[in-house]
Amino acid sequence: MNTWLQFLAANGARIDEHDSSIQFDRTSALAELPRIYVAPLTDQGLILLNGDDAASFLHNQITNDVEHLPPTEARLAGYCSPKGRLLASFLMWKSGQDIFLQLSRQIQAPVQKRLQMFVLRAKAKLADAADQQALLGIGGTGCGELLASWFPVLPAQPFAKIDSDNGSLIRLPDAFGNPRYQWIMPVASASALWPDIAVKSTPVGTDVWRLADIHAGIPQITQPTQEQFVPQMINFELIGGVNFKKGCYPGQEIVARSQYLGKLKRRMLLASVAAEVKAGMEVYSSADPDQPCGMVVNAAPNLHGASDMLVEIKIAAAEEGSVHLGSAQGPALSFSSLPYALPA
């Protein structure tokens, strides 16, 4: 257990050793979201790249533009297999000459190892930065008031980024009608500031932040869903995760073909179900009960005793019959609108 996790455990957090997610006992059964909530994002890994060729190397590996990424912006990006299937999804940003890739902590080690294999003669180094940097997710109607103590000016648009002596702050897509931010800072700074932050806000577990991501329509590839989806199947091009004008990367031809040839038959939708749900679970249509019509991308308990999820699914299945978790006889899904429009 690293220093940051040890600190949080000493301050009331329960750590899940499987994925490093956390819970706070006093907020584990919320009836509504607090006015200001803060979630230590301990389930996230962080890869650091630096060196003269770091940007050009990474540019040739992932689905988004790295070479023209400004320091005032963060971007989503995917890392695909040669078959165009996502091995990982990243939130990416630059800090000075360093490039950071945030991804599910469960898959960080194998993804980092795979990227390292392709460095070859490039002047680029990869390192695990998850134990040096603390990530805090901050949201709610009053989150701007909390952050104003350290960031007099807040990033105004989703994925805008501001750097200061207090770390980096990234605006993320809103959820539940309220703004959200991610604060990145050294672990020592986070430990020093935590008592003040925890007094001015309500600490919550990582599942609350995942629930907010789900309602923002932002998916994340985790261990159970690696190599399951072409980016468009999980709406990745709709939320800025794919640049179709950049050069080649593994799987680029298949991703481009999915975009420009024919009609995409699968998409990611927002749904709820009265059951416990985990990523990778399959869903079935009553109209075709013998084979799965989709897969859960991400899921989290909601505030009403059920679960909310992002589910990749055949569009026709969602339109033609009822959809059920686990089997055609399983609990039925109810669908809601995403915060962004799907192509007609």
Residue frames relative to the residue before (quaternion, step in Angstrom):
aa qw qx qy qz dx dy dz
M 1.0000 0.0000 0.0000 0.0000 0.00 0.00 0.00
N 0.3742 -0.7577 0.4858 0.2231 3.58 -0.68 1.04
T 0.7465 -0.4349 0.2736 0.4228 3.55 -1.35 0.23
W 0.6610 0.5138 -0.3088 0.4513 3.61 0.94 -0.87
L 0.6616 0.4871 -0.3081 0.4796 3.59 0.94 -0.83
Q 0.6283 0.5263 -0.3365 0.4636 3.58 1.00 -0.75
F 0.6416 0.5221 -0.3200 0.4618 3.56 1.00 -0.84
L 0.6773 0.4892 -0.2964 0.4626 3.59 0.86 -0.94
A 0.6315 0.5292 -0.3342 0.4577 3.59 1.01 -0.78
A 0.6658 0.4906 -0.2958 0.4779 3.57 1.06 -0.73
N 0.7284 0.3791 -0.2236 0.5251 3.57 1.28 -0.31
G 0.7776 -0.4385 0.1736 0.4159 3.53 0.98 0.91
A 0.5553 0.6086 -0.4044 0.3971 3.62 1.21 0.10
R 0.2603 -0.7170 0.6238 0.1705 3.53 -1.20 0.70
I 0.2430 -0.8020 0.5379 0.0917 3.56 -0.69 1.14
D 0.2747 -0.7189 0.6146 0.1734 3.55 -0.99 0.89
E 0.3642 -0.7747 0.4740 0.2062 3.58 -0.43 1.21
H 0.5783 0.6131 -0.3758 0.3853 3.60 1.18 -0.46
D 0.8390 0.0557 0.0110 0.5411 3.58 0.82 -0.96
S 0.4825 -0.6984 0.4005 0.3450 3.61 1.34 0.21
S 0.3689 0.6901 -0.5291 0.3283 3.60 1.13 0.46
I 0.2293 -0.7896 0.5577 0.1140 3.58 -1.18 0.48
Q 0.1514 -0.7347 0.6511 0.1156 3.50 -1.42 0.33
F 0.2137 -0.7112 0.6451 0.1799 3.52 -1.28 0.47
D 0.4942 -0.7068 0.4136 0.2917 3.58 -0.56 1.15
R 0.7041 0.4904 -0.2883 0.4251 3.58 0.88 -0.85
T 0.7624 0.2832 -0.2025 0.5455 3.61 1.22 -0.17
S 0.3759 0.7636 -0.4635 0.2465 3.60 1.18 0.40
A 0.7654 0.2633 -0.1680 0.5627 3.62 1.20 -0.30
L 0.0357 0.8395 -0.5384 0.0640 3.57 0.66 1.13
A 0.3251 -0.7269 0.5701 0.2025 3.56 -1.06 0.78
E 0.7768 0.0005 -0.0114 0.6296 3.56 1.26 -0.40
L 0.5935 -0.5702 0.4182 0.3844 3.54 -1.21 0.39
P 0.4906 -0.6539 0.4803 0.3178 3.61 -0.95 0.78
R 0.6479 -0.5215 0.3895 0.3956 3.55 -1.26 0.42
I 0.7564 0.0214 -0.0263 0.6532 3.57 1.14 -0.69
Y 0.0314 0.8046 -0.5923 0.0300 3.58 -0.69 1.01
V 0.1352 -0.7753 0.6142 0.0593 3.53 -1.15 0.71
A 0.0866 -0.7974 0.5972 0.0026 3.55 -0.88 1.04
P 0.3096 -0.7071 0.5973 0.2178 3.62 -0.70 0.97
L 0.2818 -0.8014 0.5099 0.1355 3.59 -0.56 1.17
T 0.0431 0.8617 -0.5000 0.0744 3.52 0.71 1.17
D 0.6076 0.5503 -0.3600 0.4454 3.60 1.23 -0.19
Q 0.6101 0.5566 -0.3392 0.4506 3.56 1.31 0.06
G 0.2837 -0.7279 0.5997 0.1736 3.53 -1.12 0.78
L 0.1765 -0.7811 0.5932 0.0829 3.57 -1.25 0.35
I 0.1168 -0.7801 0.6137 0.0340 3.55 -0.71 1.16
L 0.2003 -0.7696 0.5997 0.0890 3.55 -0.92 0.99
L 0.0584 -0.7711 0.6335 0.0249 3.57 -0.95 0.95
N 0.1379 0.7671 -0.6232 0.0648 3.55 -1.05 0.78
G 0.4393 0.6505 -0.5312 0.3189 3.52 -1.32 0.29
D 0.6910 -0.5162 0.3168 0.3947 3.58 -1.23 0.52
D 0.7757 0.3392 -0.1696 0.5044 3.60 1.03 -0.77
A 0.3315 0.7885 -0.4818 0.1904 3.61 1.23 0.12
A 0.6938 0.4785 -0.2924 0.4519 3.59 0.84 -0.94
S 0.6845 0.4764 -0.2986 0.4640 3.60 0.88 -0.90
F 0.6156 0.5376 -0.3459 0.4609 3.59 1.03 -0.71
L 0.7132 0.4496 -0.2690 0.4656 3.57 0.75 -1.03
H 0.5793 0.5989 -0.3640 0.4162 3.58 1.08 -0.72
N 0.7208 0.4431 -0.2332 0.4794 3.57 1.06 -0.79
Q 0.6723 0.5055 -0.2875 0.4581 3.58 1.29 0.01
I 0.8057 0.2953 -0.1210 0.4990 3.59 1.01 -0.70
T 0.6722 -0.5781 0.3290 0.3252 3.55 -1.31 0.40
N 0.7411 0.3746 -0.2315 0.5068 3.62 1.17 -0.18
D 0.6243 -0.5636 0.4128 0.3496 3.52 -1.34 0.41
V 0.1541 -0.7892 0.5914 0.0604 3.57 -0.72 1.11
E 0.6529 0.5649 -0.3272 0.3841 3.57 0.93 -0.89
H 0.7648 0.3086 -0.1822 0.5354 3.59 1.11 -0.59
L 0.3575 0.7246 -0.5032 0.3065 3.58 1.16 0.56
P 0.2579 -0.7866 0.5357 0.1665 3.65 -0.51 1.08
P 0.6050 -0.5786 0.3977 0.3756 3.61 -1.18 0.41
T 0.6551 0.5169 -0.3052 0.4588 3.59 1.26 -0.26
E 0.7208 0.3979 -0.2144 0.5255 3.59 1.25 0.18
A 0.1824 -0.7146 0.6581 0.1514 3.54 -1.25 0.58
R 0.1356 -0.7932 0.5893 0.0717 3.57 -1.18 0.51
L 0.4117 -0.6288 0.5904 0.2942 3.50 -1.31 0.44
A 0.0517 0.7835 -0.6181 0.0365 3.56 -1.17 0.58
G 0.2658 -0.7566 0.5771 0.1541 3.53 -1.24 0.51
Y 0.2280 -0.7249 0.6317 0.1536 3.54 -1.29 0.47
C 0.1269 -0.8491 0.5128 0.0059 3.55 -0.39 1.27
S 0.4946 -0.5794 0.5521 0.3389 3.50 -1.37 0.32
P 0.6763 -0.4671 0.3479 0.4511 3.62 -1.19 0.14
K 0.6602 0.4915 -0.3030 0.4804 3.61 1.20 -0.40
G 0.5740 -0.6368 0.3569 0.3711 3.58 1.28 0.22
R 0.5268 0.6285 -0.4103 0.3989 3.59 1.25 0.21
L 0.5011 -0.6982 0.4277 0.2802 3.55 -0.89 0.95
L 0.2415 -0.7487 0.6066 0.1144 3.52 -0.90 1.06
A 0.7868 -0.0444 0.0613 0.6125 3.56 1.18 -0.61
S 0.1815 -0.7190 0.6501 0.1658 3.51 -1.34 0.33
F 0.1841 -0.8073 0.5584 0.0517 3.54 -0.99 0.91
L 0.1914 -0.6190 0.7245 0.2350 3.43 -1.52 0.23
M 0.1052 -0.8359 0.5379 -0.0295 3.56 -0.61 1.20
W 0.1365 0.7740 -0.6139 0.0739 3.57 -1.08 0.75
K 0.3708 -0.6992 0.5655 0.2319 3.53 -1.35 0.32
S 0.0351 -0.7494 0.6604 0.0325 3.52 -1.23 0.62
G 0.7811 -0.0819 0.0034 0.6190 3.57 -0.13 1.28
Q 0.7798 -0.2556 0.2278 0.5240 3.56 -0.75 -1.09
D 0.5787 0.5988 -0.3660 0.4155 3.57 1.27 -0.05
I 0.1808 -0.7464 0.6309 0.1103 3.55 -1.18 0.70
F 0.1511 -0.7951 0.5840 0.0632 3.56 -0.87 0.98
L 0.1203 -0.7578 0.6388 0.0567 3.53 -1.11 0.84
Q 0.1381 -0.7877 0.5982 0.0517 3.55 -0.60 1.16
L 0.1075 0.7884 -0.5914 0.1304 3.57 -0.87 1.01
S 0.7016 -0.4206 0.3361 0.4668 3.57 -1.27 0.09
R 0.5003 -0.6822 0.4459 0.2925 3.57 -0.80 1.01
Q 0.6022 0.5975 -0.3540 0.3937 3.59 1.07 -0.70
I 0.7828 0.3256 -0.1702 0.5022 3.59 1.01 -0.73
Q 0.3804 0.7582 -0.4770 0.2299 3.59 1.21 0.00
A 0.6889 0.5105 -0.3107 0.4102 3.61 0.70 -1.05
P 0.7164 0.4243 -0.2953 0.4686 3.67 0.70 -0.87
V 0.6357 0.5170 -0.3408 0.4608 3.61 1.03 -0.69
Q 0.6477 0.5075 -0.3182 0.4708 3.58 0.95 -0.84
K 0.6425 0.5217 -0.3186 0.4621 3.58 0.99 -0.83
R 0.6574 0.5113 -0.3100 0.4585 3.59 0.97 -0.85
L 0.6442 0.5050 -0.3219 0.4758 3.59 0.95 -0.83
Q 0.6329 0.5571 -0.3266 0.4271 3.57 0.96 -0.89
M 0.6032 0.5910 -0.3458 0.4090 3.59 1.08 -0.75
F 0.7498 0.4126 -0.2084 0.4734 3.58 1.08 -0.71
V 0.4061 0.7117 -0.4810 0.3118 3.60 1.24 0.13
L 0.0286 -0.8457 0.5293 0.0620 3.58 1.02 -0.93
R 0.8278 -0.1987 0.1421 0.5051 3.63 -0.66 -1.04
A 0.4378 0.7045 -0.4624 0.3134 3.59 1.23 0.00
K 0.4110 -0.6810 0.5466 0.2617 3.55 -1.13 0.71
A 0.4149 0.6697 -0.4949 0.3665 3.54 0.27 1.33
K 0.1149 -0.7853 0.6069 0.0422 3.54 -0.98 0.89
L 0.1957 -0.7637 0.6073 0.0984 3.54 -1.09 0.83
A 0.0268 0.7970 -0.6017 0.0455 3.57 -1.00 0.83
D 0.4768 -0.6275 0.5353 0.3038 3.53 -1.27 0.50
A 0.0942 -0.8258 0.5559 0.0141 3.58 -0.55 1.20
A 0.4130 0.7580 -0.4424 0.2431 3.60 1.27 -0.04
D 0.6967 0.4668 -0.2858 0.4637 3.60 1.08 -0.59
Q 0.6753 0.4859 -0.2969 0.4688 3.59 1.26 -0.23
Q 0.7645 0.3172 -0.1609 0.5375 3.57 1.12 -0.67
A 0.2495 -0.7411 0.6052 0.1494 3.58 -1.04 0.84
L 0.1844 -0.7675 0.6078 0.0866 3.55 -1.03 0.88
L 0.0470 -0.7911 0.6099 0.0014 3.57 -0.80 1.05
G 0.2107 -0.7461 0.6188 0.1264 3.55 -0.95 0.93
I 0.0360 -0.8138 0.5789 -0.0371 3.59 -0.71 1.08
G 0.1272 0.8061 -0.5642 0.1253 3.57 -0.75 1.06
G 0.4819 0.6633 -0.4943 0.2888 3.54 -1.35 -0.02
T 0.6993 -0.5011 0.3149 0.4010 3.53 -1.26 0.37
G 0.7762 0.3444 -0.1826 0.4955 3.59 1.06 -0.67
C 0.3351 0.7880 -0.4817 0.1865 3.60 1.20 0.20
G 0.5988 0.5739 -0.3645 0.4234 3.60 1.10 -0.59
E 0.6137 0.5508 -0.3453 0.4481 3.58 1.09 -0.70
L 0.6472 0.5148 -0.3155 0.4653 3.57 0.98 -0.84
L 0.7274 0.4608 -0.2554 0.4397 3.56 0.75 -1.05
A 0.5545 0.6384 -0.3907 0.3637 3.61 1.13 -0.55
S 0.5687 0.5996 -0.3835 0.4122 3.59 1.17 -0.45
W 0.7845 0.2832 -0.1398 0.5337 3.58 1.14 -0.60
F 0.7692 0.2050 -0.1217 0.5929 3.59 1.20 -0.47
P 0.2727 -0.8039 0.5049 0.1564 3.62 -0.03 1.25
V 0.7504 0.2115 -0.1355 0.6114 3.58 1.18 -0.62
L 0.2188 -0.7923 0.5602 0.1031 3.57 -0.77 1.04
P 0.5502 -0.5858 0.4594 0.3781 3.60 -1.09 0.56
A 0.3925 -0.7967 0.4262 0.1719 3.54 -0.69 1.15
Q 0.7863 0.2892 -0.1319 0.5298 3.58 1.03 -0.76
P 0.6226 -0.5269 0.4041 0.4141 3.60 -1.14 0.45
F 0.8349 0.1472 -0.2022 0.4904 3.51 -1.00 1.09
A 0.4378 0.6197 -0.5056 0.4106 3.59 1.20 0.40
K 0.1601 -0.8036 0.5722 0.0345 3.58 -1.11 0.77
I 0.1009 -0.7696 0.6294 0.0365 3.53 -1.10 0.82
D 0.1865 -0.7656 0.6081 0.0964 3.57 -1.02 0.87
S 0.0773 0.7738 -0.6264 0.0531 3.56 -1.11 0.74
D 0.7098 -0.4167 0.3300 0.4623 3.55 -1.29 -0.09
N 0.6770 0.4875 -0.2882 0.4701 3.59 1.24 -0.37
G 0.7186 -0.4090 0.2452 0.5062 3.58 1.25 0.22
S 0.5643 -0.5694 0.4676 0.3724 3.56 -1.29 -0.41
L 0.1286 -0.7821 0.6078 0.0494 3.54 -1.07 0.82
I 0.0981 -0.7928 0.6014 0.0101 3.57 -0.77 1.12
R 0.3290 -0.7033 0.5931 0.2131 3.57 -0.92 0.91
L 0.1670 -0.7825 0.5953 0.0733 3.57 -0.87 0.98
P 0.6585 -0.4899 0.3623 0.4417 3.62 -1.17 0.29
D 0.5597 -0.6318 0.4301 0.3205 3.55 -1.02 0.87
A 0.0732 -0.7610 0.6408 0.0698 3.54 -1.31 0.39
F 0.8293 0.1005 -0.1276 0.5346 3.56 -1.01 0.89
G 0.6743 -0.5293 0.2839 0.4297 3.56 1.11 0.69
N 0.6808 0.4649 -0.2823 0.4906 3.58 1.26 0.16
P 0.5527 -0.6203 0.4336 0.3489 3.60 -1.13 0.58
R 0.1296 -0.7635 0.6277 0.0799 3.52 -1.33 0.45
Y 0.0878 -0.7867 0.6107 0.0221 3.54 -1.14 0.72
Q 0.2008 -0.7282 0.6328 0.1703 3.52 -1.31 0.40
W 0.1772 -0.7816 0.5959 0.0500 3.53 -0.82 1.12
I 0.1016 -0.7889 0.6058 0.0166 3.57 -0.79 1.10
M 0.1913 0.7743 -0.5829 0.1551 3.57 -0.80 0.99
P 0.6374 -0.5120 0.3817 0.4311 3.60 -1.18 0.31
V 0.6301 -0.5665 0.3811 0.3700 3.56 -1.14 0.70
A 0.6321 0.5365 -0.3435 0.4412 3.61 0.96 -0.79
S 0.6561 0.4989 -0.3121 0.4725 3.60 1.00 -0.78
A 0.6530 0.5177 -0.3176 0.4525 3.56 0.95 -0.85
S 0.6480 0.5131 -0.3187 0.4639 3.57 0.97 -0.81
A 0.6655 0.5023 -0.3023 0.4621 3.59 1.01 -0.80
L 0.7351 0.4319 -0.2293 0.4696 3.59 1.00 -0.84
W 0.5009 0.7070 -0.4143 0.2786 3.59 1.14 -0.53
P 0.6449 0.5201 -0.3662 0.4236 3.68 0.76 -0.78
D 0.6669 0.4845 -0.2980 0.4813 3.60 0.99 -0.81
I 0.6519 0.5141 -0.3126 0.4616 3.58 0.95 -0.87
A 0.6929 0.5025 -0.2777 0.4362 3.57 0.88 -0.96
V 0.6198 0.5251 -0.3405 0.4735 3.59 1.20 -0.50
K 0.7402 0.4301 -0.2159 0.4696 3.58 0.99 -0.87
S 0.7708 0.2356 -0.1353 0.5762 3.61 1.26 -0.15
T 0.4650 -0.6396 0.5216 0.3203 3.56 -1.32 -0.09
P 0.3152 -0.7462 0.5492 0.2056 3.61 -0.55 1.09
V 0.0444 -0.7919 0.6089 -0.0114 3.57 -0.93 0.95
G 0.5958 -0.5911 0.4225 0.3424 3.53 -1.29 0.38
T 0.6806 -0.4978 0.3530 0.4054 3.52 -1.31 0.29
D 0.5932 0.5805 -0.3858 0.4029 3.63 1.07 -0.53
V 0.6007 0.5435 -0.3644 0.4593 3.61 1.12 -0.55
W 0.6591 0.4904 -0.3090 0.4793 3.58 0.99 -0.79
R 0.6279 0.5153 -0.3376 0.4757 3.60 1.01 -0.72
L 0.6138 0.5363 -0.3480 0.4631 3.60 1.04 -0.72
A 0.6510 0.5024 -0.3134 0.4749 3.57 0.99 -0.81
D 0.6214 0.5300 -0.3391 0.4669 3.61 1.00 -0.76
I 0.6393 0.5326 -0.3211 0.4522 3.57 0.97 -0.89
H 0.7143 0.4372 -0.2673 0.4767 3.59 0.86 -0.88
A 0.6187 0.4939 -0.3477 0.5024 3.58 1.26 -0.22
G 0.4469 -0.7141 0.4324 0.3215 3.59 1.29 -0.16
I 0.4942 0.6490 -0.4247 0.3927 3.58 1.18 0.56
P 0.1866 -0.8175 0.5354 0.1017 3.62 -0.36 1.17
Q 0.1175 -0.7555 0.6325 0.1244 3.53 -1.32 0.26
I 0.3976 -0.6925 0.5512 0.2420 3.54 -0.96 0.93
T 0.0524 -0.7780 0.6261 0.0001 3.55 -0.91 1.01
Q 0.7795 -0.3736 0.2196 0.4523 3.56 -1.28 0.13
P 0.7128 0.4617 -0.3042 0.4314 3.67 0.75 -0.85
T 0.7579 0.3949 -0.2103 0.4748 3.61 1.13 -0.45
Q 0.3517 0.7298 -0.5153 0.2795 3.61 1.18 0.29
E 0.8566 0.1108 -0.1288 0.4873 3.56 -1.08 0.91
Q 0.4846 0.6636 -0.4352 0.3680 3.59 1.15 0.60
F 0.8226 0.2513 -0.0699 0.5054 3.57 1.01 -0.77
V 0.3564 -0.6134 0.6562 0.2574 3.50 -1.26 0.66
P 0.6576 -0.5648 0.2993 0.3987 3.66 -0.90 0.79
Q 0.6712 0.5158 -0.3196 0.4258 3.61 0.89 -0.85
M 0.5702 0.6050 -0.3868 0.3991 3.61 1.13 -0.51
I 0.7612 0.2865 -0.1782 0.5539 3.59 1.16 -0.53
N 0.5908 -0.6428 0.3331 0.3562 3.56 1.20 0.78
F 0.3002 0.8131 -0.4744 0.1537 3.57 1.21 0.31
E 0.6560 0.4993 -0.3297 0.4599 3.60 1.04 -0.62
L 0.6215 0.5593 -0.3414 0.4293 3.59 1.18 -0.48
I 0.7436 0.3744 -0.2062 0.5142 3.59 1.16 -0.54
G 0.6739 -0.5612 0.2814 0.3895 3.57 1.19 0.55
G 0.4960 0.7034 -0.4015 0.3132 3.58 1.22 0.26
V 0.7464 0.3113 -0.1880 0.5574 3.61 1.26 -0.18
N 0.1462 -0.7531 0.6372 0.0742 3.54 -0.99 0.94
F 0.2417 -0.8166 0.5117 0.1133 3.59 -0.44 1.21
K 0.6430 0.5253 -0.3267 0.4514 3.60 1.26 -0.04
K 0.5614 0.6030 -0.4000 0.4015 3.59 1.23 -0.23
G 0.6679 -0.5200 0.3626 0.3898 3.55 -1.31 0.15
C 0.7669 -0.3973 0.2695 0.4259 3.51 -1.37 -0.13
Y 0.0265 0.7342 -0.6784 0.0049 3.50 -1.38 0.46
P 0.6780 -0.4775 0.3238 0.4554 3.63 -1.11 0.30
G 0.8235 0.2043 -0.1735 0.5001 3.58 -0.83 1.01
Q 0.3945 0.7690 -0.4509 0.2227 3.60 1.27 -0.09
E 0.6444 0.5366 -0.3370 0.4281 3.60 0.93 -0.83
I 0.6724 0.4857 -0.2990 0.4718 3.59 0.95 -0.83
V 0.6334 0.5186 -0.3314 0.4690 3.59 1.00 -0.79
A 0.6668 0.4881 -0.3022 0.4752 3.59 0.94 -0.86
R 0.6404 0.5237 -0.3282 0.4561 3.59 0.97 -0.81
S 0.6365 0.5247 -0.3285 0.4601 3.58 1.00 -0.78
Q 0.6707 0.5146 -0.2917 0.4475 3.55 1.10 -0.69
Y 0.8312 0.3095 -0.1026 0.4503 3.54 0.80 -1.04
L 0.7298 0.3834 -0.2366 0.5142 3.61 1.17 -0.37
G 0.8477 0.0944 -0.0808 0.5157 3.57 -0.71 1.06
K 0.5533 -0.5981 0.4769 0.3297 3.52 -1.39 -0.09
L 0.4423 -0.6942 0.5005 0.2683 3.56 -0.84 0.97
K 0.2433 -0.8211 0.5079 0.0926 3.57 -0.68 1.11
R 0.7373 0.3309 -0.2077 0.5512 3.59 1.26 -0.09
R 0.0181 0.7855 -0.6176 0.0338 3.55 -1.08 0.75
M 0.4579 -0.6420 0.5339 0.3052 3.54 -1.36 0.14
L 0.0857 -0.8007 0.5929 0.0044 3.55 -0.90 1.00
L 0.4433 -0.6518 0.5496 0.2768 3.55 -1.33 0.35
A 0.0788 0.8131 -0.5677 0.1019 3.58 -0.76 1.02
S 0.2259 -0.7347 0.6215 0.1515 3.52 -1.37 0.30
V 0.0085 0.7872 -0.6166 0.0068 3.55 -1.21 0.50
A 0.4418 -0.6916 0.5096 0.2584 3.57 -1.08 0.72
A 0.5849 0.5213 -0.3972 0.4779 3.57 0.52 1.23
E 0.5262 -0.5753 0.4988 0.3787 3.54 -1.29 0.20
V 0.0953 -0.8182 0.5668 -0.0104 3.57 -0.80 1.03
K 0.0801 -0.7767 0.6228 0.0485 3.54 -1.15 0.71
A 0.6137 -0.5437 0.4212 0.3878 3.56 -1.18 0.57
G 0.7527 0.3736 -0.2911 0.4574 3.54 -1.05 0.81
M 0.5224 0.6176 -0.4267 0.4044 3.60 1.22 -0.23
E 0.3805 -0.7373 0.5169 0.2108 3.57 -1.07 0.75
V 0.2239 -0.7475 0.6092 0.1415 3.53 -1.26 0.51
Y 0.2314 -0.7853 0.5701 0.0681 3.55 -1.18 0.74
S 0.3488 -0.7243 0.5604 0.1991 3.54 -1.16 0.70
S 0.5074 -0.6420 0.4826 0.3123 3.57 -1.05 0.75
A 0.6292 0.5479 -0.3313 0.4406 3.57 1.20 -0.49
D 0.7766 0.0967 -0.0556 0.6201 3.60 1.23 -0.41
P 0.0526 -0.8973 0.4376 0.0249 3.57 0.60 1.19
D 0.6300 0.6066 -0.3281 0.3571 3.60 1.18 -0.37
Q 0.7888 0.1882 -0.1264 0.5714 3.60 1.19 -0.23
P 0.5612 -0.6179 0.4165 0.3602 3.60 -1.04 0.67
C 0.2774 -0.7606 0.5663 0.1546 3.53 -1.15 0.69
G 0.8204 0.0166 -0.0056 0.5715 3.58 1.23 -0.03
M 0.2949 -0.7458 0.5769 0.1548 3.53 -1.37 0.04
V 0.4916 -0.6416 0.5076 0.2985 3.55 -1.12 0.75
V 0.2964 -0.7553 0.5633 0.1561 3.57 -0.81 1.04
N 0.7672 -0.1162 0.1136 0.6205 3.57 0.84 -1.06
A 0.0122 -0.7944 0.6072 -0.0056 3.57 -1.16 0.58
A 0.0184 0.7803 -0.6247 0.0232 3.54 -1.24 0.56
P 0.5584 -0.5718 0.4602 0.3865 3.60 -1.14 0.50
N 0.2934 -0.7376 0.5716 0.2078 3.57 -1.01 0.74
L 0.6641 -0.5376 0.3535 0.3809 3.58 -1.26 -0.04
H 0.6752 0.4899 -0.2771 0.4768 3.59 1.28 0.17
G 0.6519 -0.5529 0.3098 0.4163 3.58 1.18 0.47
A 0.6519 0.4446 -0.3258 0.5208 3.61 1.24 0.19
S 0.4650 -0.6545 0.5075 0.3128 3.58 -1.25 -0.40
D 0.2139 -0.7316 0.6313 0.1430 3.52 -1.18 0.67
M 0.0407 -0.8234 0.5652 -0.0312 3.55 -1.05 0.73
L 0.3003 -0.6343 0.6615 0.2643 3.44 -1.46 0.19
V 0.0334 -0.8201 0.5700 -0.0374 3.57 -0.65 1.11
E 0.2985 -0.7174 0.6042 0.1765 3.56 -0.92 0.98
I 0.0786 0.8299 -0.5313 0.1511 3.57 -0.65 1.12
K 0.5516 -0.5467 0.4998 0.3834 3.55 -1.26 0.41
I 0.4964 -0.6762 0.4538 0.3007 3.56 -0.76 1.02
A 0.6496 0.5324 -0.3203 0.4381 3.57 0.94 -0.87
A 0.6404 0.5364 -0.3329 0.4374 3.59 1.00 -0.77
A 0.6651 0.4967 -0.3039 0.4675 3.57 1.02 -0.77
E 0.7074 0.4649 -0.2553 0.4672 3.58 1.18 -0.56
E 0.7474 0.4735 -0.2199 0.4109 3.57 1.05 -0.75
G 0.8264 0.0123 0.0225 0.5625 3.62 1.01 -0.56
S 0.6507 -0.4755 0.3844 0.4502 3.54 -1.26 -0.17
V 0.2615 -0.7571 0.5845 0.1297 3.57 -1.16 0.69
H 0.1249 -0.8260 0.5495 -0.0087 3.55 -0.87 1.04
L 0.4754 -0.6765 0.4985 0.2605 3.54 -1.18 0.69
G 0.8534 0.2095 -0.1495 0.4533 3.56 -0.95 0.93
S 0.7577 -0.1742 0.1363 0.6140 3.58 1.05 -0.77
A 0.6635 -0.5035 0.3628 0.4178 3.55 -1.25 0.21
Q 0.6818 0.4448 -0.2819 0.5077 3.58 1.29 -0.26
G 0.4889 0.6875 -0.4155 0.3402 3.58 1.28 0.01
P 0.7188 -0.4199 0.3080 0.4606 3.58 -1.27 0.02
A 0.4661 -0.7126 0.4631 0.2460 3.55 -0.99 0.90
L 0.3902 -0.6954 0.5585 0.2288 3.53 -1.15 0.75
S 0.1546 -0.7294 0.6530 0.1332 3.53 -1.23 0.60
F 0.2927 -0.7968 0.5142 0.1225 3.55 -0.80 1.07
S 0.1410 -0.7614 0.6291 0.0675 3.54 -1.22 0.72
S 0.5946 -0.5751 0.4246 0.3682 3.56 -1.27 0.27
L 0.4247 -0.6555 0.5640 0.2679 3.52 -1.14 0.72
P 0.5675 -0.6152 0.4171 0.3544 3.62 -1.17 0.38
Y 0.7223 0.2940 -0.2371 0.5793 3.59 1.27 0.11
A 0.5408 -0.6481 0.4422 0.3031 3.56 -1.19 0.59
L 0.3408 -0.6913 0.5976 0.2210 3.52 -1.19 0.69
P 0.5760 -0.5872 0.4259 0.3768 3.60 -1.07 0.64
A 0.5337 -0.6222 0.4625 0.3379 3.59 -1.05 0.71
